[in-house]
């Protein structure tokens, strides 16, 4: 015997039960139910286009950075917008705004509070573990129809790095550039002299803890080519594969040789040496002559 299921609300009993259940959802519960319904079954809002996010942004450890999120569309057709920020780690999403607790508490603030289309946030107190992909989702309510829909951005990859340093190594025959970063994908250290790229040793990567990596690259420097007037200036850059340079540090290699006037021939010394040998020769001749 096949079991027949009557659609809910099709009969009189179903209608009464539904009405009775809806009356029980008062105040906050009813609002929550509506919000869930809107998020699960959104309808497009006329004039709304997309959420625009930059693909990459970098910030230094301990500092702050802005994550841009702008809704493109006809503001005149928008009644209200709400923003939700979350990041992805290991293909899992974690909501960070708006949430009251977590590692991000008191570190995330809207850069333009109350703005209807600009939902950018600032992240302060950056640490290496903040290196993640941040995604902005905006819920939009249409002014005329009160329909709601959500638009999601493509996400912004945030890289947190430490300060860069350069030093001499290998008995002053090489320069070494180091920087600590929260990731190693798509980033590298490059060397330049002026605007010219210089071939260098292969970059090495050492994981310092669970969320940080130390990037190092050495450059062999032929100091014998340094002239007597100007020092050579070398620049170490940390750059992204597609988004350009992130940070850089410049070092001037001092002159290896003394100035030209310090290399003038020591004529007086030569004269004294010649006179000394001449005196020795005269003394020898006198001795032999006396004998």
BAVOBA-126920 format. One record per residue (C-alpha): x, z, y. Coordinates in steps of 0.02 Angstrom, whole numbers. Layout:
! residues N
NODE       X       Z       Y
NODE       X       Z       Y
...
This chain:
! residues 291
NODE       X       Z       Y
NODE       0       0       0
NODE      79     -55     162
NODE      91      71     302
NODE      11       8     462
NODE      73      80     625
NODE     -42      68     774
NODE      51      38     938
NODE      60     194    1044
NODE     -75     194    1176
NODE    -180      61    1089
NODE    -312     189    1032
NODE    -405     322    1128
NODE    -308     463    1048
NODE    -142     383    1094
NODE    -195     364    1275
NODE    -251     545    1289
NODE     -91     608    1208
NODE      16     503    1326
NODE     -75     565    1480
NODE     -63     745    1421
NODE     125     725    1388
NODE     155     647    1559
NODE      66     791    1647
NODE     186     910    1561
NODE     335     822    1642
NODE     328     906    1812
NODE     456     910    1950
NODE     637     887    1896
NODE     594     833    1719
NODE     484     691    1781
NODE     620     632    1903
NODE     748     636    1764
NODE     636     533    1652
NODE     612     403    1789
NODE     799     396    1821
NODE     836     365    1637
NODE     701     230    1632
NODE     775     145    1786
NODE     951     147    1716
NODE     899      84    1546
NODE     780     -52    1607
NODE     845    -114    1775
NODE     770    -261    1867
NODE     872    -370    1983
NODE     867    -331    2168
NODE     849    -487    2278
NODE    1001    -526    2386
NODE    1122    -419    2286
NODE    1280    -506    2226
NODE    1421    -406    2148
NODE    1534    -254    2158
NODE    1708    -302    2216
NODE    1861    -200    2162
NODE    2046    -243    2180
NODE    2126    -269    2009
NODE    2278    -158    2043
NODE    2333     -17    2158
NODE    2483     101    2154
NODE    2515     274    2223
NODE    2659     397    2223
NODE    2652     559    2125
NODE    2584     702    2229
NODE    2508     583    2357
NODE    2337     503    2373
NODE    2265     329    2351
NODE    2102     239    2394
NODE    2003     152    2258
NODE    1899      17    2343
NODE    1720     -21    2287
NODE    1614    -135    2397
NODE    1440    -200    2357
NODE    1416    -377    2418
NODE    1238    -424    2462
NODE    1100    -420    2591
NODE    1097    -242    2659
NODE     926    -274    2735
NODE     848    -283    2561
NODE     927    -121    2499
NODE     833      44    2513
NODE     961     159    2431
NODE    1119     151    2328
NODE    1204     275    2213
NODE    1381     259    2147
NODE    1455     313    1981
NODE    1643     308    1951
NODE    1717     320    1778
NODE    1882     278    1696
NODE    1923     206    1526
NODE    2047     278    1403
NODE    2067     213    1226
NODE    1907     110    1247
NODE    1809     267    1294
NODE    1725     298    1462
NODE    1726     463    1555
NODE    1617     490    1708
NODE    1714     568    1852
NODE    1599     544    2001
NODE    1475     622    2021
NODE    1519     766    1905
NODE    1545     948    1955
NODE    1683     995    1834
NODE    1841     925    1757
NODE    2021     887    1803
NODE    1957     779    1948
NODE    1857     919    2031
NODE    1890     929    2219
NODE    2009     780    2207
NODE    1884     638    2231
NODE    1798     605    2398
NODE    1699     458    2466
NODE    1797     373    2604
NODE    1634     323    2694
NODE    1504     452    2649
NODE    1328     385    2669
NODE    1379     203    2683
NODE    1255      94    2589
NODE    1376     -38    2520
NODE    1552      38    2533
NODE    1571     162    2390
NODE    1760     179    2393
NODE    1838     345    2344
NODE    2003     432    2379
NODE    2099     515    2239
NODE    2217     653    2298
NODE    2352     755    2211
NODE    2404     608    2102
NODE    2486     640    1935
NODE    2553     523    1803
NODE    2399     555    1695
NODE    2293     475    1833
NODE    2362     306    1779
NODE    2202     230    1711
NODE    2074      90    1736
NODE    1940     149    1859
NODE    1770      64    1858
NODE    1637      73    1994
NODE    1451      56    1952
NODE    1321      51    2090
NODE    1135      81    2064
NODE    1030     -13    2193
NODE     846      11    2240
NODE     756    -133    2325
NODE     671     -91    2490
NODE     517    -200    2460
NODE     481    -183    2275
NODE     568     -18    2236
NODE     645    -105    2086
NODE     813     -38    2030
NODE     964    -121    1952
NODE    1146     -81    1925
NODE    1300    -185    1963
NODE    1469    -146    1886
NODE    1641    -195    1951
NODE    1784    -263    1846
NODE    1887    -106    1872
NODE    2048     -59    1963
NODE    2207     -17    1868
NODE    2291     131    1954
NODE    2478     157    1929
NODE    2556     322    1980
NODE    2746     321    2000
NODE    2882     437    2060
NODE    3015     408    2194
NODE    3147     275    2159
NODE    3333     313    2157
NODE    3496     211    2153
NODE    3669     272    2110
NODE    3843     210    2063
NODE    3895     221    1881
NODE    4033     157    1766
NODE    4175     201    1886
NODE    4086     117    2031
NODE    4075     -50    1940
NODE    3885     -42    1919
NODE    3729      15    2010
NODE    3588     102    1918
NODE    3407     105    1976
NODE    3280     227    1904
NODE    3096     265    1929
NODE    2967     364    1831
NODE    2795     289    1805
NODE    2633     322    1714
NODE    2638     157    1619
NODE    2756      15    1574
NODE    2636    -130    1543
NODE    2658    -275    1666
NODE    2786    -185    1776
NODE    2975    -205    1787
NODE    3127    -164    1892
NODE    3213    -311    1977
NODE    3370    -323    2082
NODE    3396    -423    2241
NODE    3537    -456    2362
NODE    3453    -512    2521
NODE    3312    -627    2462
NODE    3404    -682    2305
NODE    3361    -614    2133
NODE    3514    -555    2036
NODE    3525    -556    1846
NODE    3540    -379    1779
NODE    3548    -288    1615
NODE    3389    -270    1512
NODE    3274    -135    1577
NODE    3265      19    1467
NODE    3113     131    1448
NODE    3115     312    1389
NODE    2955     413    1368
NODE    2981     579    1457
NODE    2814     659    1409
NODE    2640     608    1353
NODE    2596     524    1517
NODE    2761     469    1596
NODE    2902     346    1564
NODE    3075     332    1642
NODE    3122     152    1685
NODE    3307     111    1709
NODE    3401     -49    1749
NODE    3586     -70    1783
NODE    3670    -202    1888
NODE    3851    -254    1869
NODE    3929    -270    2041
NODE    4091    -366    2072
NODE    4158    -259    2212
NODE    4315    -365    2229
NODE    4208    -494    2322
NODE    4162    -371    2459
NODE    4241    -430    2620
NODE    4331    -324    2748
NODE    4196    -335    2881
NODE    4021    -318    2806
NODE    3956    -215    2661
NODE    3842    -292    2530
NODE    3662    -234    2526
NODE    3569    -222    2361
NODE    3383    -188    2340
NODE    3299    -120    2185
NODE    3113    -160    2170
NODE    2975    -100    2054
NODE    2852    -242    2041
NODE    2693    -288    1950
NODE    2684    -449    1851
NODE    2542    -521    1956
NODE    2517    -405    2105
NODE    2691    -409    2182
NODE    2809    -267    2223
NODE    2753     -86    2214
NODE    2899       8    2289
NODE    3082     -26    2329
NODE    3246      58    2376
NODE    3393     -19    2468
NODE    3576      31    2454
NODE    3725     -34    2552
NODE    3885     -41    2450
NODE    4027      15    2567
NODE    4185     -88    2594
NODE    4305     -71    2451
NODE    4461    -121    2548
NODE    4537     -53    2707
NODE    4519    -152    2869
NODE    4643    -291    2902
NODE    4747    -194    3029
NODE    4782     -63    2895
NODE    4859    -200    2790
NODE    4988    -256    2920
NODE    5165    -268    2852
NODE    5262    -102    2873
NODE    5410    -181    2963
NODE    5489     -15    3012
NODE    5488      43    2832
NODE    5571    -118    2777
NODE    5706     -96    2911
NODE    5741      82    2856
NODE    5754      30    2675
NODE    5872    -112    2722
NODE    5979       3    2829
NODE    5986     132    2691
NODE    6051       4    2567
NODE    6171     -64    2697
NODE    6243     110    2727
NODE    6265     135    2540
NODE    6359     -30    2527
NODE    6472      15    2674
NODE    6512     184    2597
NODE    6557     102    2432
NODE    6672     -22    2520
NODE    6756     117    2619
NODE    6787     217    2461
NODE    6866      69    2373
NODE    6970      29    2527
NODE    7036     207    2538
NODE    7090     200    2357
